Structures are given as C-alpha cells and as structure tokens.
Amino acid sequence: MKTRKKPTPSLRLRELCTALGRIAPTSLAQKWDNVGLLAGDLDSAITKVVLTIDLTGPVVDEAIAWGAEAVVAYHPPIFKPISALRSPSRDTGATVWRCIRNGVAIYSPHTALDAAEGGTNDALAERCDLTATEPLEYVDSPTPAQCKIVVFVPGTHVETVADAMFDAGAGHIGDYSKCSFRLHGRGTFFGGESTDPTAGVRGRKEMVDEVRLECVAKAEDVPAVVTALRNAHPYEEPAFDIYPLSARPVRGIGRVGRFAKPIALKPLARKLRRATRATCVQIVGPADRVLERAILVAGSAGSLPLRAGLGPGVVVITGELRHHDALAILRHDATAIALGHWASEHPVLSRLAERLQQDLPSVKVRISEADRDPFSAA
C-alpha cells in the first residue's frame, strides 16, 4: 500500500532574512549603506535562493528560469532614492521591477558582510594564507545598550533586594543570570526631624554596615529594576547610582594579518589571480618586494589602508585603488595588489552558500553562473 508523502513545511522569507541577519548583522554595515531586505513579501514561501555579487539582467533571467523566490545580491541594486521603476529600461530599476513582477525577493548584505566574522574580507584573507587577522576598524556591538545599577543595602536585606532586581530583569550576562558584585563597607547619614530611619535615630549622625550591590541591566529594563529595588529596600530613601555602559566593540571592516610564509609581490599577485578568478590584476610597487604583512579591503579600499601602518614588507590587497591612493602607498614605501572590485568580493559567495545551507537545509542555494566581472583582459 502506498503512503502519501507528507508535504515539507514552507520556509518563509522572514526566516531567510533572519538567517542572513545572523551571518551578517545589518548593524555592522557602514552608515551610508543600504542593506537588508530591499524588496519582497516577508510571508512568502522560499524554496530556492540565488547568490550573486551584482543583480544584472542575466542574473534575473537565471533566477526566474530556475524558479528562485529570492536573490541575495551582495551589491544593493537600490542604493540611492529612486523615483520610478520602469521596464524596458537600461536603469537598474528595470531589473528590480522584473524581480518584483516575478515574485523574486531581493536582499543585500554588502558592508555588513564585509565586517562580519567569516565574511567578505575573511574569505579574501583565507586565499592569501594570512594568519592572526585583525580588523582595520571596530564598530559598536549590536547588543542593546546596558547600564550598571549600584545600590547600598544593609547586609540583612541584600538577598531580598538582589532577588527583586533579578526578577525585574537585572543580572544577565550572556547565558548567565543572577550576576552581581558585592562589596562590604560603611555608610553614614544624618536624618532630619521628618525622617524615620530604619537604623539609628533621627537628629544624629549614624554609621551603618552596608553592602555595595552591583548588577547590569538593559537600558529599557532600568525603570522596572529601580522600582523593584525601591520596593524591596528597607530604607525610606535608598542610595543608588545608574552608570550607562558603552557597547563592546566588535570586528569591523577590513583585515590586517601576516603571511604564513614571506612571499614576493608578483608571485602573490599571480596566486590571488588564480584563487579569485580575477581577470585584470594590477600591482603597485617593485614586483620582487618580499612581503610579510597584508592589509585587506575587499571592493574599494579608498584611503582606509593609509591609517594602518604602511611600510616596507606591507602589501595592500583590494579590489580597486584610486590613482592618488596608489601614489600615497608608494610614498610610504609599501606595495599593493588591485584584483578588480568583483574579483575581490566573489570568494565570499561560496562561504555564504555553505552557511545558508547549514542554517536552512530545506532551501536550495545556488551561486549565480550568470554573474560576471564587468571587466576583462584586453
């Protein structure tokens, strides 16, 4: 007897967006960038996803022919405000319109993926055989802002006040809860005629053994925590302080690292040309210069490497360099390799495909075959 196969539950676009947000948190993106879901219905079903560097006409053709419901385009096709979406047209808006008309969602990670752990710059660093890489820049953590709340409590009531603060949301650090710090000391006070002190008497300077109790809390939980400590505290006017905490810096854009073995500029350029499928590789500096350290910026480096300690034995590896930045690199007695914008970023797609396939096993992920470097060798 044949049994009917149970239908596989459909995965929704919002789940794809959540997975991409875990891989490359949008909070890591540069302020000028336009990342995240650019077009699409969050409740639509997703079974197939195409990954590409650029959303071009041929890539859209490929996605539609394959039956994909979403395209992850590294470069955002919607960047500046657009006033119209028309087809046929030679504008980028025409490709966006075709995607919308055919039910293909568009998501762009761009500089969020550049900064993310295991993202665009780390994929390029892997092909350079770099070790002990560090970011060129750090950005504020996407973790919500926190405060430290400090309250002074008589020893007999420490646990009561602490438990009240914990129940109101304080004391969470990572996967740990009920976290606090306690320090014993002595507090003094002088109660006026209208007071009714819990310890000592009014009209006289008193000295009381107290505990300094410290807990962290999310900024939005602070009002509830303060109310809880006031209600649980035995004093009429409990003394407490609230200290805003700075977000922890996390890895940002670019990478700096050392080569596993020193290598000359020209052999390194040839190695990277093969590893990245680059078609138009350029070098800046003596071809036989031996290199020990690299500064990586996938895509366009701009002046960012000039702040990273250039000198002999240092190479800047990027997609493209401006003429005046190349001259500045030479003035610092350093070298550079320009792989081409597309070629320096394309290696990340294989990493991204693997991560998405692990996180969303029911979805088929494909790296576009129609995506091409717009430049070619003469």
N, C-alpha and C positions, 0 to 999 in steps of 0.2 A: 504494500500500500504506500503510495507516495504522500509525503507530508509537505504541506506548503511552507516554503521558506519564509521566516519572519523578516519583515522589512527592516532595514537598517535605519535607525532614527536619524533624521536630517540634522546636520550641524548648521548653525545659523551664522550669518555674517558677523554678528556681535561677538561670537566665540572666536572667530578668526582674528578680529580686531584685538580682543583680549590677549590672545596668544602672541600677536605681534607686539603688543604693548609690553608684555613680559620680556621679550627678546630685546627690544629697543624702546625703553620708556620714552614717551614723547617729551617728558620733562627735560631730557638730556639734549634736545635739539637746540640749535642756535636760535636766538631771539628773532632773527629776521626770516626764519624758515617757515614753511607751510607743510606740516607733517600730520600723519594720521589718516583717517578715512576722509577722502575728498568727494566721493560720490558713492551712493549705494543705500539700499534698504537694510537696516540692521536686522530685521526679522526674516530676510530672505534666506533660502536654503543654499548651502555651499557644498559642492562635491569635488570641484576641480579649481585649482589656482595656478596661474601663470606668473612666474617671476621674471622681471626684466629691469634693465638699467633705464631705458628710455621707452616711453609709450609712443610708438610710431604707428603709422598706418599698417605696415606688415605685421607688427606685433598684435594689433587689434584683430586683423584677419585671422591670425593663428589662434588667438584665444577663442574667437567665435566659432571657428571650424572645429576646434577640439571640444567645444561645449563648456568652456570655463565660465564660472559665475563671478570670478574675481581676478583682478590683476594687481600684483604688488609691484608698482613702478618705483624704483629707487629715487629717481628724479621726479619731483612733483610736477605733473603736467598743468596743474592750476597753481600758479605762483603769485602773479600779480592779479589784482582785481580784473575780471573780465566783464564786458558789457553785453556780450551776446555769444550764443552757441549756434553756429550755422554750418550746414553741410549742403552741397560740397563747398569746401574752402581749403585753403592752404595753411590756415591757422591751426594751432594746437587744439583750439576749441572744437574743431571738427572731429578729432579722434575721441575727445571726451564725450561729445554728443553721440557718436556711434556706440560707445560703451554703454551709455545710459539707455539708449534706444534698444540695445540688445540685452539689457539686464546684467551687464558686467560691472561689478563694483570696482572702484579704484582706491587703493591705499598706498601712501608714500611714507617710508621711514626716513629717508635722506640723512640729515646730520644727526638724528637720534641714533641711527645705526652706525654712523661714524664713531660716535663717542662710546657706544655700548661695549661691554665686555664681550669679546668674540665677534665684534662687528667688522666694519669695512677696513679699518686700519690694522686690526689684529690679523685679518685674513692676509693682508699685504705683508705684514711683518713675518708671518709664517713662511711665506715664499722667499723671504730674504734670509731665513735662518737666523733671525735675531733672538737674543736671549735677554732675560730680565728687562722686559719692556715696561716703560712708564709713560703716562700721558704727558703731552705738552701742556695741557691746561686741565684744571679741575673745575667742576661745576657743583653747585649746591645739590645736596641729596634731594630726591623726590619725596623722601619721608616727611610727613606732616610736621610742622614746627612744634617744638616741645618747650615746656617750662619746668624749672625746678621749684618745688614748693618746700619751704623750710618753716617749721613751726616748733615752738618751745613748749614742752609739756612736762608736768611733774611726773616722776618715774612711775607713780601708781596708776597713771592713766595712759601710758604710752601705747600699749597694745589696743586699747579701746579706740584711741584717735587714729592709729595706724590702720586698723581694720576698716574704720569708716572711710578713710581716704582711699584704701584699696577698692572697696565696694563701689566708690564713686568714679573709678577709672584710673587712679594713680598707680604707680609702681610697676608698669610694664616696660621691660627692656628686651627687645627681640622676642624669643619664645619663653622668656621667664616672666613671672608675675610676682606680686607682693614684694618687690625690691625696695629696700630702704637703707638709709645710713643713720646711725645713732651715735651721738657723742654726749657724754655727761659733762655738766658744768653747773654754774650757779648764776641765778638771775636775781635782780634786785627790783624793788618797786616801792613807791610811796603812795598809798591810797588816800584820796581826798575824802571830805566829810560825807559825800553822797555815795561812796563806794561800799561794797560788801565783799571784801576779798575772801577767796576760798582758803588761802593760807595766811596766817598772821592777822594783824588788826589794822584798821584804817588809822591814819594820822601818825604813822610811824614807819620809818624805813625798814623794809624787810628783806631778807636774803633767803632764797629758796633753791633747793637742789632740783635741777631740771635736766631734761634730755633734749638735745637738738635733733629733731626728726626730719629727714630729707627724703623726698620722693619726686620722681619725674612724672609728668602728665602731658598729654596732648593739649595744645592751646585751647581747643574747643571744649575740653573737659575741665579746665581750671575753675570756672564758676561753680560747677557741681562739687568739685573736690573741696573748695574753700567753704562752701555751705556745710558739707559733711564734717569738716574738721571743727567748724564753729559749734555745730550741734553736739559733737562728741566731747569737746574740750570742757574741762571743769571751770576754767576761768571766765569771768564776765567779759574781759577783753583779751582774748588770746593774741600773743605776738606772733606774727608770721610774715615771711617775705616771699615774693614771687620773682624769679630770675628768668628772663627769656633766654633760651639756648639757641646758639647758632646751629644751622643744619650741618651735618657732616659732609665734607667734600667727597665727591666720588670721581672716578676716572672720566675725563672729558675727551676732547677732540685731539687727534694726532697721537703719535707714539715716538718714544726715544728708546733705543736699545743698542746692544753691542753684538757684533757678528760672532758666531761661534768660532770662526777662524778668520783672520785678516784676509782681505781679498782686494784685488786691484779694481779700479773703476770700470774699465772696459769689459773684463770677464763678468763682473756683476751685472752690467747692463745687458749683456747677451743672455745671461741666466734668467734675468727677470723678463726679457722679451719672450723667451720660450714659456716661462711659467704663467704669464698673464695673457698670452696671445696678442701682445702689443704689435702694432704694425709700423709705428713711427716713433722710435725711441731716439731721444736726444741726450747728449751728455754735456755738462759744464765742468771745465777743468781738465787737468792732464789725465790722459787715458791710463797711464801706468801708475797713478797715485794709489798707494796702499791705504785701505780703509779699515777702520776699527769700530767706528760708531756710526749709526744712521738716525736720521730724523725723518719720520714718515708722516706725510699728509696726503691721504687719498684724495683724488679730484684735483682741486686747485689749491696750491699752497699759500698763495698770497705772501704777505710779509711775516706770517706766523713763525717760520723756522729761524728768522733773524733774531728772535728772542731766546733761542735755545742753546746758546754756546757753540757757535760755529768756529771752526779752526782746522788745521791740518789733521787728516785722518777721519774727517767727518764728511758724510755724504747726505744730501737732502734727496729723498726719493718721493716723487709726487707724480701727479698726472700732467699738470702744465705749470709753467713758470712765466711770469711777466719778464720782459727784457730787463727792466731796471732791477728787479729782484735777483736775476741771474748775475748781473754786474755786482750787486752787493755781496752775493755769495763768494764771488771771486775776490773781492776786496778783503773778505775775511779768511782768504786762503783755504776755502773749503771747496767741495765739489757738489754736483747734483746730477740726478737722472730724471728726465721727464718721460714717463711711459705713455703719455696720452691720457686724457681725462677718463674716457670709457674704460680703457685697459686697466687703470689703477683701481677701479671700483668693481669691475666684473667678478673678481675672485670671491667676493662676499656672497654671491648668489648661491653657490654650492653649499656654503655653511648655513645660509638661511633656509635652504630647502631641507637640509638634514634636520634642523631644529623644528621646523614646522611639521615635518613628517613624524617626528617623535612626539610632539605635543598634540597633534591632531591626526592620529593614524587612519581615521576614516576618510580623510581628504587626500586626493591625488594632487601632487605638487610637481610642476614641470618648469624647468628653466627654458625660457623662450629661445627657439632656434632662429627666429627672425630678427632678434635684437642684434644690432651690428654697430661697430665703431664707425662713426661718420667719416673718419679719416682713413686713408690707405696710402701705402708707399707708392712713390712715383715710379 
